[in-house]
Amino acid sequence: MLDTELGRPPAQTTAEGTTMPEHDDAIASLLDAAYDPALVGPTGVSDALRRLGAGQEDAALIAERVARTQRELSRLRRREHELTALFSSARELAELRDSDAVLARLVQRAREMMGVDLAYLSEFDPDTAELRVRETSGSVSASFQQLRVPPGRGLASVVVESRSAHWAADYATYTADRHDAGIDDAVSAEGLVSLLGVPMLSSDDVLGVLFVGNREKKEFSPDEVALLSALADHASVILQTTQTLRDLRDSEDASRRTLESLTAHLVERDRANTVHQELVQAVLAGGGFAPVAETLASALGRAVAIIDAQENVIAAAGLPLAPGMLSLDDPVRSALAESRRHGHCVPIAGPGVRAVSALTAGSRHFGALLLGDGAFELGAVDLRTIERAAQVGALLELQQEAASGADRRVRSELIADLLDDVPERRSDVERRARRLAVDLGALDSLLLLSVPGDQQAAAARALARALDDRALVGEYRGFVVAAREHTRVDVDLEQLRSQVSAAIQDAVTLVVPPPHRDPLPAAFLSARRTARLLTALGLDGLTAHVEDFLPYSAVLDADAEGLSTFLRDTIGAVRDYDADRNADLLGTLRAFVRHNASPTRTARALNFHTNTILQRLDRLDHVLGSGWRDDERMFRIGIAVRLDELRERLRAPSS
């Protein structure tokens, strides 16, 4: 059969049909040459054919055919090996668990199958257009394993831009404008000479580049490019699958967070509904502020305190209270001020008080709700629930005010009748006072508050809360007045004024006549004159005693414009002189008035020579006119100087 294929006549056989012995060795040699890669070439085949008796020409022809058969057989074996490797990679891809491990194995397989010194995979960053080395096999340089290829540089950028395979048999001679110092240093550190890169694609997007490199010059065949491209396709699937899994995990996490948020929101809503129902019952039952605090503390699992406008705790639940609830610090006060401005609950960072909601109704402020730490953070619905509770607290305060409004009106009418000193109005005063358990004979002291007209009712309520039940408080002739028993309770007048001012959030002037000295109607008149004098001087927000202003209030009872005109006409020229020349002629005039118009005593008081004072008095003659020292003008100047000095002294603390 073999002889027929080789174009030779069949070998001679014996009668038994066996091949003659002299041909056996030649046939065996020919078969070995055909299937043993080590014997590929014309020499081994030709020798075997000549031993079979073939001619020189036939032997050469047959030897060439055998060589082609051997090459094809070698290619098929190599192809079988490559397909086996690709199938293994596909199986690993189908069983993908750890993308990094699969990529590392794929890069290692590429290096082994391509028979090169180094293989690596660079991942493309779409945000920066850089390529970052992710996996390597055969690398010996740490800098190469951390290499980042900038856009437009290196062989990798050509692969990305063209979306096709590219190689360089000698990278040192590659296109100059593609070289980069960082890439060249990394390639040099690895000793690489030849490089082949194929893109990893997903539709129109480039995911990265799969590279192989050799430390000796190497030309890459189309089969090698095709093989590396197939491996790159597998790597693309891995990267796509990894991104898909990452997106799925992100979506799962987002869904889980959304579900948790929805669940928490539903819990908050249920809690808010429960609190709302209980608060409505608290208002209908008229139980005051305590049920409001208890309801919030139970529903929100934390301490709750309700304070009034003077920052006194009037109800509490969920004890113990945080220290910041008993004494407000600056962050809590700032949050309370913000809550009063816009009416919302304001959360506070840090331990202690965690949220504040003001109790307000229009421009009126009744206090605040304070909430402490709890097992969970207060959500948006919880904050709205606290705001509703604060509104309920404000309604309770208005309800209590409405209930006590009749009593306040009776007391206000009683003090008005008491201060009018009209017999017709006083006929029934004592009987009404007894009904209120007030002893008119014990009322020996008067307090007068000057406040803006729209705040008088609120100021009267705040003043009544600060005094005992036996005092009479009401509005009378544009002022808030209180008649009380001076010796019954020791009152800190400055603290009292501050409390009322805080309650109405406006300046309050408190005028105090001396107790025991005058009947209440006379005390009111003197206090009113003092209050008018302070208003004319532009002074407010202070506590004034009538006796300190008596010399002026007894003489002057003018409005602000009239008093300002008097001061300007009397000593205004001296002020203008000082302002124009940066002098202190007014100081000399004040000292001259205080020392009975004596130049010598004035000089001694000011530590000046008498001649200096005489020179200044001459200057005053030019400013005020030569007759300013006459009795009538000196009297007027003396009053003006003292009033001006008094106003300046009282304004100093507030400035």
C-alpha positions as CSV (number, residue, x, y, z in Angstrom):
1,M,0.0,0.0,0.0
2,L,2.8,2.4,1.0
3,D,4.7,1.5,-2.2
4,T,1.6,2.3,-4.3
5,E,1.2,5.7,-2.6
6,L,4.9,6.5,-3.3
7,G,4.6,5.6,-7.0
8,R,6.7,2.4,-6.8
9,P,5.6,-1.2,-7.8
10,P,4.6,-3.4,-4.8
11,A,7.3,-5.1,-2.9
12,Q,7.9,-8.8,-3.7
13,T,6.3,-11.2,-1.3
14,T,6.8,-14.8,-0.5
15,A,4.3,-17.5,-1.2
16,E,2.9,-17.1,2.3
17,G,2.2,-13.4,1.5
18,T,4.8,-11.8,3.8
19,T,7.0,-8.8,2.9
20,M,10.6,-9.6,2.1
21,P,12.9,-8.9,5.0
22,E,15.1,-6.4,3.2
23,H,12.3,-3.9,3.0
24,D,11.2,-3.8,6.6
25,D,13.9,-1.5,7.9
26,A,13.4,1.0,5.1
27,I,9.6,1.2,5.6
28,A,10.0,1.7,9.3
29,S,12.5,4.5,8.7
30,L,10.1,6.2,6.3
31,L,7.2,6.0,8.8
32,D,9.4,7.4,11.6
33,A,10.4,10.3,9.3
34,A,6.8,11.1,8.5
35,Y,5.5,11.2,12.1
36,D,8.6,12.2,14.2
37,P,9.0,16.1,14.1
38,A,12.7,15.6,14.9
39,L,13.2,13.9,11.5
40,V,11.4,16.6,9.4
41,G,13.4,17.5,6.3
42,P,14.5,16.0,3.0
43,T,17.5,14.2,4.3
44,G,15.8,11.7,6.6
45,V,13.0,11.0,4.1
46,S,15.4,10.8,1.1
47,D,17.6,8.3,2.8
48,A,14.6,6.1,3.6
49,L,13.3,6.2,0.0
50,R,16.7,5.4,-1.5
51,R,16.9,2.4,0.7
52,L,13.5,1.4,-0.8
53,G,15.0,1.8,-4.3
54,A,13.5,5.2,-5.2
55,G,15.2,7.5,-7.6
56,Q,16.8,10.8,-6.7
57,E,14.0,12.9,-8.2
58,D,11.2,10.9,-6.8
59,A,12.8,10.8,-3.4
60,A,13.0,14.7,-3.3
61,L,9.4,15.1,-4.4
62,I,8.1,12.6,-1.9
63,A,10.3,14.2,0.8
64,E,8.8,17.6,0.2
65,R,5.3,16.1,0.5
66,V,6.2,14.5,3.7
67,A,7.6,17.8,5.1
68,R,4.3,19.6,4.3
69,T,2.4,16.8,6.0
70,Q,4.7,17.2,9.0
71,R,4.2,20.9,9.2
72,E,0.4,20.6,8.9
73,L,0.5,18.0,11.6
74,S,2.5,20.2,13.8
75,R,0.1,23.1,13.2
76,L,-2.8,20.9,14.0
77,R,-1.2,19.8,17.2
78,R,-0.5,23.4,18.2
79,R,-4.0,24.3,17.3
80,E,-5.3,21.5,19.4
81,H,-3.3,22.8,22.3
82,E,-4.6,26.3,21.7
83,L,-8.2,25.2,21.5
84,T,-7.7,23.2,24.7
85,A,-6.4,26.3,26.4
86,L,-9.3,28.4,25.1
87,F,-11.8,25.8,26.2
88,S,-10.2,25.8,29.7
89,S,-10.4,29.6,29.7
90,A,-14.1,29.4,28.6
91,R,-14.9,26.9,31.3
92,E,-13.3,29.1,33.9
93,L,-15.2,32.0,32.5
94,A,-18.5,30.1,32.8
95,E,-17.6,29.2,36.4
96,L,-16.6,32.8,37.2
97,R,-16.4,33.4,40.9
98,D,-13.4,35.6,41.5
99,S,-12.8,37.9,38.5
100,D,-9.3,38.8,39.6
101,A,-8.2,35.2,39.8
102,V,-9.7,34.3,36.4
103,L,-7.9,37.3,34.8
104,A,-4.6,36.4,36.4
105,R,-5.0,32.8,35.1
106,L,-5.9,34.1,31.6
107,V,-2.8,36.4,31.5
108,Q,-0.6,33.5,32.6
109,R,-2.1,31.2,30.0
110,A,-1.5,33.9,27.3
111,R,2.1,34.0,28.2
112,E,2.5,30.2,28.2
113,M,0.6,29.7,24.9
114,M,2.4,32.6,23.1
115,G,5.8,31.4,24.3
116,V,6.8,34.9,25.4
117,D,8.6,36.4,28.4
118,L,5.8,38.6,29.7
119,A,2.0,39.0,29.4
120,Y,-0.1,41.8,31.0
121,L,-3.6,43.3,30.9
122,S,-4.2,47.0,31.0
123,E,-7.7,48.3,32.0
124,F,-9.0,51.4,30.3
125,D,-10.3,54.3,32.5
126,P,-13.0,56.1,30.5
127,D,-12.9,59.1,32.9
128,T,-9.2,59.9,32.4
129,A,-8.6,57.9,29.2
130,E,-5.6,56.2,30.9
131,L,-4.6,52.6,30.8
132,R,-3.8,51.0,34.2
133,V,-1.9,47.7,34.4
134,R,-4.1,45.4,36.3
135,E,-2.6,41.8,35.9
136,T,0.8,40.7,34.9
137,S,2.6,37.3,34.3
138,G,6.4,37.1,34.1
139,S,7.0,40.7,35.3
140,V,10.0,41.4,37.4
141,S,9.7,45.2,37.8
142,A,7.5,46.7,40.5
143,S,7.2,50.0,38.5
144,F,5.9,48.1,35.5
145,Q,3.1,46.4,37.6
146,Q,1.9,49.9,38.6
147,L,2.3,51.5,35.2
148,R,-0.4,54.0,34.0
149,V,-0.3,54.9,30.3
150,P,-1.5,58.5,29.6
151,P,-3.8,59.2,26.6
152,G,-2.0,59.3,23.2
153,R,1.2,57.7,24.5
154,G,2.7,54.3,24.0
155,L,1.7,51.3,21.8
156,A,-1.4,50.9,24.0
157,S,-2.9,54.3,22.9
158,V,-2.6,53.2,19.2
159,V,-4.5,50.0,20.0
160,V,-7.2,51.9,21.8
161,E,-7.6,54.6,19.1
162,S,-7.6,52.1,16.2
163,R,-9.5,49.3,18.1
164,S,-7.3,46.8,16.4
165,A,-4.1,44.8,17.1
166,H,-0.7,46.4,16.8
167,W,2.8,45.2,17.5
168,A,6.4,46.4,17.5
169,A,9.2,44.0,16.8
170,D,11.6,46.6,18.4
171,Y,9.8,49.1,20.7
172,A,12.9,51.3,21.0
173,T,12.5,52.2,17.3
174,Y,8.7,52.7,17.5
175,T,7.1,56.0,16.5
176,A,8.9,58.8,18.4
177,D,5.8,60.9,19.1
178,R,4.2,58.0,21.0
179,H,7.0,57.5,23.4
180,D,6.6,58.6,27.1
181,A,9.4,58.8,29.7
182,G,7.4,56.8,32.3
183,I,6.5,54.1,29.8
184,D,10.0,53.9,28.4
185,D,11.4,53.5,31.9
186,A,9.0,50.7,32.7
187,V,9.7,48.9,29.5
188,S,13.4,49.3,30.0
189,A,13.1,48.0,33.6
190,E,11.5,44.8,32.2
191,G,14.1,44.5,29.4
192,L,11.3,44.2,26.8
193,V,12.1,44.5,23.1
194,S,9.0,43.2,21.2
195,L,5.4,44.0,22.1
196,L,2.0,42.9,20.8
197,G,-1.2,44.4,22.0
198,V,-4.8,43.5,21.1
199,P,-7.9,45.4,22.2
200,M,-10.6,44.2,24.6
201,L,-13.9,45.5,23.2
202,S,-17.5,45.7,24.2
203,S,-19.6,46.9,21.4
204,D,-18.0,50.3,20.6
205,D,-16.3,50.7,24.0
206,V,-12.7,49.8,24.7
207,L,-12.3,47.9,28.0
208,G,-8.6,47.5,27.9
209,V,-5.6,46.0,26.1
210,L,-4.1,42.5,26.4
211,F,-0.3,42.6,25.8
212,V,2.5,40.1,25.4
213,G,6.1,41.0,25.3
214,N,9.5,39.4,24.6
215,R,12.9,40.3,25.8
216,E,14.4,39.4,22.4
217,K,13.3,40.7,19.0
218,K,10.3,38.7,17.7
219,E,8.0,38.9,14.7
220,F,4.4,38.0,15.6
221,S,2.5,35.8,13.1
222,P,-1.2,36.2,12.2
223,D,-2.0,33.0,14.1
224,E,-0.4,34.4,17.2
225,V,-2.4,37.7,16.8
226,A,-5.6,35.7,16.4
227,L,-4.8,33.6,19.4
228,L,-4.2,36.6,21.6
229,S,-7.3,38.3,20.2
230,A,-9.4,35.2,21.3
231,L,-7.9,35.4,24.8
232,A,-8.7,39.2,24.8
233,D,-12.3,38.4,23.9
234,H,-12.4,36.2,27.0
235,A,-10.9,38.9,29.1
236,S,-13.5,41.4,27.8
237,V,-16.3,39.0,28.8
238,I,-14.7,38.8,32.3
239,L,-14.5,42.6,32.6
240,Q,-18.1,43.0,31.3
241,T,-19.3,40.3,33.7
242,T,-17.5,41.9,36.6
243,Q,-19.0,45.3,35.8
244,T,-22.5,43.7,35.4
245,L,-22.1,41.9,38.7
246,R,-20.8,45.2,40.3
247,D,-23.9,47.0,38.9
248,L,-26.1,44.3,40.2
249,R,-24.6,44.5,43.6
250,D,-24.9,48.3,43.6
251,S,-28.5,48.0,42.5
252,E,-29.1,45.4,45.2
253,D,-27.5,47.7,47.8
254,A,-29.6,50.7,46.6
255,S,-32.8,48.6,46.7
256,R,-31.9,47.4,50.2
257,R,-31.3,51.0,51.3
258,T,-34.5,52.1,49.7
259,L,-36.4,49.3,51.5
260,E,-34.8,50.1,54.8
261,S,-35.6,53.8,54.3
262,L,-39.2,53.0,53.4
263,T,-39.5,50.7,56.4
264,A,-38.1,53.3,58.7
265,H,-40.4,55.9,57.2
266,L,-43.4,53.7,57.8
267,V,-42.3,53.1,61.4
268,E,-42.0,56.9,61.8
269,R,-45.5,57.4,60.3
270,D,-47.0,54.9,62.6
271,R,-45.2,56.5,65.6
272,A,-46.4,59.9,64.4
273,N,-50.1,58.7,64.1
274,T,-49.9,57.3,67.6
275,V,-48.4,60.5,69.0
276,H,-51.0,62.6,67.2
277,Q,-53.9,60.7,68.7
278,E,-52.5,60.8,72.2
279,L,-51.8,64.5,71.9
280,V,-55.4,65.2,70.8
281,Q,-56.7,63.3,73.8
282,A,-54.3,65.3,76.0
283,V,-55.8,68.5,74.8
284,L,-59.4,67.4,75.1
285,A,-58.8,66.0,78.6
286,G,-57.2,69.3,79.7
287,G,-54.3,67.7,81.4
288,G,-51.8,70.4,80.8
289,F,-48.2,70.0,79.6
290,A,-47.4,66.8,81.5
291,P,-49.3,64.5,79.0
292,V,-47.6,66.1,76.1
293,A,-44.1,65.4,77.6
294,E,-45.1,61.9,78.5
295,T,-46.5,61.1,75.1
296,L,-43.4,62.3,73.3
297,A,-41.0,60.6,75.7
298,S,-42.8,57.2,75.4
299,A,-43.1,57.4,71.6
300,L,-39.6,58.6,70.8
301,G,-37.8,56.8,73.7
302,R,-35.9,59.7,75.1
303,A,-36.1,62.4,77.8
304,V,-38.4,65.3,77.1
305,A,-38.6,68.7,78.9
306,I,-41.0,71.6,78.3
307,I,-39.7,75.0,79.4
308,D,-41.5,78.3,79.6
309,A,-40.4,81.6,78.2
310,Q,-38.2,82.2,81.2
311,E,-36.4,78.8,80.6
312,N,-38.0,77.2,83.6
313,V,-38.9,73.5,83.3
314,I,-42.7,73.2,83.6
315,A,-43.1,69.5,82.6
316,A,-40.7,66.6,82.0
317,A,-40.8,62.9,81.2
318,G,-38.4,60.1,80.4
319,L,-36.2,61.0,83.3
320,P,-33.4,61.6,84.0
321,L,-33.1,64.9,82.1
322,A,-29.9,65.8,80.4
323,P,-27.9,68.6,82.1
324,G,-28.4,70.8,79.0
325,M,-32.2,70.7,79.6
326,L,-31.9,72.4,83.0
327,S,-29.4,75.1,82.0
328,L,-29.4,76.0,78.3
329,D,-26.0,76.4,76.6
330,D,-25.2,78.5,73.6
331,P,-25.9,75.8,70.9
332,V,-29.3,75.1,72.4
333,R,-30.1,78.9,72.6
334,S,-29.0,79.4,69.0
335,A,-31.2,76.4,67.9
336,L,-34.1,77.8,69.9
337,A,-33.8,81.2,68.3
338,E,-33.7,79.6,64.9
339,S,-36.8,77.5,65.7
340,R,-38.6,80.7,66.9
341,R,-37.8,82.4,63.6
342,H,-39.2,79.8,61.2
343,G,-41.4,77.6,63.5
344,H,-39.7,74.3,62.7
345,C,-38.0,71.7,64.9
346,V,-34.2,72.2,64.9
347,P,-31.9,69.2,65.4
348,I,-28.7,69.7,67.4
349,A,-25.4,67.8,67.0
350,G,-23.7,66.4,70.0
351,P,-24.8,64.8,73.3
352,G,-27.4,66.2,75.7
353,V,-30.2,68.1,73.9
354,R,-30.7,66.7,70.4
355,A,-33.6,68.7,69.2
356,V,-35.5,71.9,70.0
357,S,-38.9,73.1,68.9
358,A,-40.3,76.5,70.0
359,L,-43.8,77.0,71.4
360,T,-45.0,79.9,69.4
361,A,-48.3,81.5,68.3
362,G,-47.8,84.3,65.8
363,S,-45.2,86.7,67.3
364,R,-45.8,85.3,70.8
365,H,-43.3,82.9,72.4
366,F,-44.3,80.6,75.2
367,G,-41.3,78.3,75.7
368,A,-39.9,75.3,74.0
369,L,-39.8,71.5,73.8
370,L,-36.3,70.0,74.5
371,L,-35.5,66.4,73.5
372,G,-32.5,64.4,74.7
373,D,-30.6,61.4,73.4
374,G,-32.3,58.2,72.2
375,A,-31.7,54.8,70.8
376,F,-32.3,56.0,67.2
377,E,-31.8,59.2,65.2
378,L,-34.8,61.4,64.8
379,G,-36.1,61.3,61.2
380,A,-38.0,63.9,59.2
381,V,-41.4,62.5,60.3
382,D,-40.2,62.6,63.9
383,L,-39.2,66.2,63.6
384,R,-42.6,67.0,62.2
385,T,-44.2,65.1,65.1
386,I,-42.2,67.2,67.5
387,E,-43.4,70.4,65.8
388,R,-47.0,69.2,66.1
389,A,-46.4,68.6,69.8
390,A,-45.0,72.1,70.1
391,Q,-48.1,73.5,68.5
392,V,-50.2,71.5,70.9
393,G,-48.2,73.1,73.7
394,A,-48.8,76.6,72.4
395,L,-52.5,75.8,72.2
396,L,-52.5,74.6,75.8
397,E,-50.8,77.9,76.8
398,L,-53.5,79.9,74.9
399,Q,-56.1,77.7,76.5
400,Q,-54.8,78.5,79.9
401,E,-54.5,82.2,79.1
402,A,-58.1,82.2,78.0
403,A,-59.2,80.5,81.2
404,S,-57.3,83.1,83.3
405,G,-58.1,86.0,81.1
406,A,-61.2,87.0,83.1
407,D,-59.2,87.1,86.3
408,R,-56.6,89.3,84.7
409,R,-59.2,91.6,83.3
410,V,-60.8,92.0,86.8
411,R,-57.3,92.7,88.3
412,S,-56.5,95.2,85.6
413,E,-59.8,97.0,86.1
414,L,-59.2,97.0,89.9
415,I,-55.8,98.6,89.7
416,A,-57.1,101.2,87.2
417,D,-59.8,102.1,89.7
418,L,-57.3,102.1,92.5
419,L,-54.9,104.5,90.7
420,D,-57.6,106.9,89.4
421,D,-58.3,108.3,92.8
422,V,-61.8,109.1,91.8
423,P,-64.3,108.5,94.6
424,E,-67.0,107.3,92.2
425,R,-64.7,104.6,90.9
426,R,-63.3,103.6,94.3
427,S,-66.7,102.9,95.8
428,D,-66.6,99.2,94.9
429,V,-62.8,98.6,95.0
430,E,-62.5,97.1,98.4
431,R,-65.3,94.6,97.8
432,R,-63.7,93.4,94.5
433,A,-60.3,93.2,96.2
434,R,-61.7,91.0,98.9
435,R,-63.1,88.6,96.2
436,L,-59.5,88.4,94.8
437,A,-58.1,87.8,98.3
438,V,-56.1,91.1,97.9
439,D,-55.5,93.3,100.9
440,L,-55.5,96.9,99.6
441,G,-54.1,98.3,102.8
442,A,-50.9,96.1,102.4
443,L,-50.2,97.4,98.8
444,D,-47.5,100.0,99.5
445,S,-45.2,99.7,96.5
446,L,-45.7,100.4,92.8
447,L,-43.8,99.2,89.7
448,L,-44.2,100.9,86.3
449,L,-43.1,99.2,83.1
450,S,-42.7,101.2,79.8
451,V,-43.1,98.8,76.9
452,P,-44.2,99.1,73.2
453,G,-48.0,99.4,73.0
454,D,-48.5,96.1,71.1
455,Q,-46.6,94.3,73.8
456,Q,-48.3,95.6,76.9
457,A,-50.7,92.6,77.3
458,A,-47.8,90.1,77.0
459,A,-45.7,92.2,79.4
460,A,-48.6,92.3,81.9
461,R,-48.9,88.5,81.7
462,A,-45.2,88.0,82.2
463,L,-45.1,90.5,85.1
464,A,-48.0,88.7,86.8
465,R,-46.3,85.4,86.6
466,A,-43.1,86.8,88.2
467,L,-45.0,88.3,91.2
468,D,-47.1,86.6,93.8
469,D,-50.9,86.2,93.7
470,R,-51.5,89.1,96.1
471,A,-50.1,91.7,93.7
472,L,-52.3,93.5,91.3
473,V,-51.0,93.8,87.7
474,G,-52.7,95.6,84.8
475,E,-52.5,98.1,82.0
476,Y,-53.1,101.7,82.8
477,R,-52.7,104.9,80.7
478,G,-50.2,103.4,78.3
479,F,-48.1,101.6,80.9
480,V,-48.0,98.2,82.7
481,V,-48.4,98.8,86.4
482,A,-48.1,96.5,89.4
483,A,-49.2,97.3,93.0
484,R,-47.6,94.9,95.6
485,E,-46.7,94.5,99.2
486,H,-43.1,95.7,99.4
487,T,-42.1,93.7,102.5
488,R,-43.8,90.4,101.5
489,V,-41.4,89.2,98.9
490,D,-37.9,90.4,98.2
491,V,-37.8,91.0,94.4
492,D,-34.7,91.5,92.3
493,L,-35.8,94.4,90.2
494,E,-33.2,94.0,87.5
495,Q,-33.9,90.3,87.1
496,L,-37.6,91.1,87.0
497,R,-37.1,93.5,84.2
498,S,-34.9,91.0,82.3
499,Q,-37.6,88.3,82.6
500,V,-40.3,90.6,81.1
501,S,-38.0,91.7,78.4
502,A,-37.1,88.1,77.5
503,A,-40.9,87.2,77.4
504,I,-41.8,89.9,74.9
505,Q,-38.4,90.0,73.1
506,D,-38.3,93.8,73.3
507,A,-36.7,96.5,75.4
508,V,-38.4,97.2,78.8
509,T,-37.9,100.2,81.1
510,L,-38.8,99.6,84.8
511,V,-39.5,102.7,86.9
512,V,-39.6,102.3,90.7
513,P,-41.1,104.9,93.0
514,P,-39.9,104.8,96.6
515,P,-42.2,102.5,98.7
516,H,-44.3,103.7,101.7
517,R,-43.8,107.4,100.9
518,D,-46.7,108.4,98.7
519,P,-50.2,107.0,98.0
520,L,-50.3,104.8,95.0
521,P,-52.0,107.4,92.7
522,A,-49.2,109.9,93.5
523,A,-46.6,107.3,93.1
524,F,-47.9,106.5,89.7
525,L,-47.8,110.1,88.6
526,S,-44.2,110.5,89.7
527,A,-43.2,107.3,88.0
528,R,-45.0,108.3,84.8
529,R,-43.2,111.6,84.7
530,T,-39.9,109.8,85.1
531,A,-40.8,107.4,82.3
532,R,-41.7,110.2,80.0
533,L,-38.4,112.0,80.8
534,L,-36.4,108.8,80.0
535,T,-38.3,108.4,76.7
536,A,-37.6,112.1,75.9
537,L,-33.9,111.5,76.6
538,G,-34.0,108.4,74.2
539,L,-33.2,106.0,77.0
540,D,-34.8,102.5,77.3
541,G,-34.0,99.1,78.6
542,L,-33.0,100.1,82.1
543,T,-34.2,100.1,85.7
544,A,-34.7,103.6,87.0
545,H,-35.6,104.9,90.5
546,V,-37.8,107.9,90.7
547,E,-35.7,109.7,93.3
548,D,-32.7,109.7,90.9
549,F,-34.6,111.8,88.3
550,L,-36.9,113.8,90.6
551,P,-35.2,117.2,90.2
552,Y,-35.7,116.9,86.4
553,S,-39.0,115.1,86.1
554,A,-40.6,117.6,88.6
555,V,-39.5,120.6,86.4
556,L,-39.7,119.0,82.9
557,D,-42.6,117.0,81.6
558,A,-41.9,117.3,77.9
559,D,-41.9,115.0,74.9
560,A,-38.7,113.9,73.1
561,E,-38.9,116.6,70.5
562,G,-39.4,119.4,73.0
563,L,-36.6,118.2,75.3
564,S,-34.2,117.8,72.3
565,T,-35.0,121.4,71.2
566,F,-34.3,122.7,74.8
567,L,-30.9,121.0,74.9
568,R,-30.0,122.1,71.4
569,D,-31.0,125.7,72.1
570,T,-29.1,125.8,75.4
571,I,-25.8,124.0,74.9
572,G,-25.9,122.9,71.2
573,A,-23.4,125.6,70.2
574,V,-20.8,124.3,72.7
575,R,-21.2,120.7,71.2
576,D,-20.8,122.1,67.7
577,Y,-17.7,124.0,68.7
578,D,-16.1,120.8,70.2
579,A,-17.0,118.8,67.2
580,D,-15.5,121.3,64.7
581,R,-12.2,121.8,66.7
582,N,-11.9,118.5,68.5
583,A,-12.0,120.3,71.8
584,D,-13.7,119.7,75.2
585,L,-15.2,123.0,76.0
586,L,-18.4,121.1,77.2
587,G,-16.3,119.4,79.8
588,T,-15.2,122.7,81.2
589,L,-18.8,124.0,81.2
590,R,-19.9,120.9,83.1
591,A,-17.2,121.4,85.7
592,F,-18.0,125.1,86.0
593,V,-21.7,124.4,86.6
594,R,-20.9,121.6,89.2
595,H,-18.6,123.9,91.2
596,N,-21.0,126.8,91.5
597,A,-19.5,128.9,88.7
598,S,-16.2,129.3,90.5
599,P,-13.2,129.5,88.2
600,T,-10.8,128.6,91.0
601,R,-12.7,125.5,92.1
602,T,-13.2,124.5,88.5
603,A,-9.4,124.8,87.8
604,R,-8.6,122.7,90.8
605,A,-11.2,120.0,89.8
606,L,-9.8,119.8,86.3
607,N,-6.1,120.1,87.4
608,F,-5.6,123.2,85.3
609,H,-4.2,126.6,86.1
610,T,-6.8,129.2,86.8
611,N,-5.7,131.3,83.8
612,T,-6.4,128.3,81.5
613,I,-9.9,128.1,82.9
614,L,-10.4,131.9,82.5
615,Q,-9.3,131.6,78.9
616,R,-11.8,128.8,78.3
617,L,-14.6,130.9,80.0
618,D,-13.7,133.7,77.6
619,R,-14.1,131.2,74.7
620,L,-17.5,130.3,76.1
621,D,-18.4,133.9,76.1
622,H,-17.9,133.9,72.3
623,V,-19.8,130.6,71.8
624,L,-22.8,131.2,74.2
625,G,-22.8,135.0,74.2
626,S,-21.6,137.4,76.9
627,G,-24.7,137.1,79.1
628,W,-24.6,133.3,79.6
629,R,-23.5,133.7,83.2
630,D,-26.6,135.7,84.2
631,D,-28.9,134.0,86.8
632,E,-31.8,133.0,84.4
633,R,-29.5,131.7,81.6
634,M,-27.2,130.0,84.1
635,F,-30.2,128.2,85.6
636,R,-31.2,126.9,82.2
637,I,-27.7,126.0,81.2
638,G,-27.2,124.2,84.5
639,I,-30.3,122.0,83.9
640,A,-29.3,121.3,80.3
641,V,-25.8,120.4,81.3
642,R,-27.0,118.0,84.0
643,L,-29.6,116.4,81.8
644,D,-27.1,116.0,79.0
645,E,-24.5,114.5,81.3
646,L,-27.2,112.2,82.8
647,R,-28.2,110.9,79.4
648,E,-24.6,110.3,78.4
649,R,-23.9,108.4,81.6
650,L,-27.0,106.2,81.2
651,R,-26.3,105.4,77.6
652,A,-22.8,104.3,78.3
653,P,-23.5,100.7,79.5
654,S,-25.7,99.9,76.5
655,S,-23.2,101.3,74.0
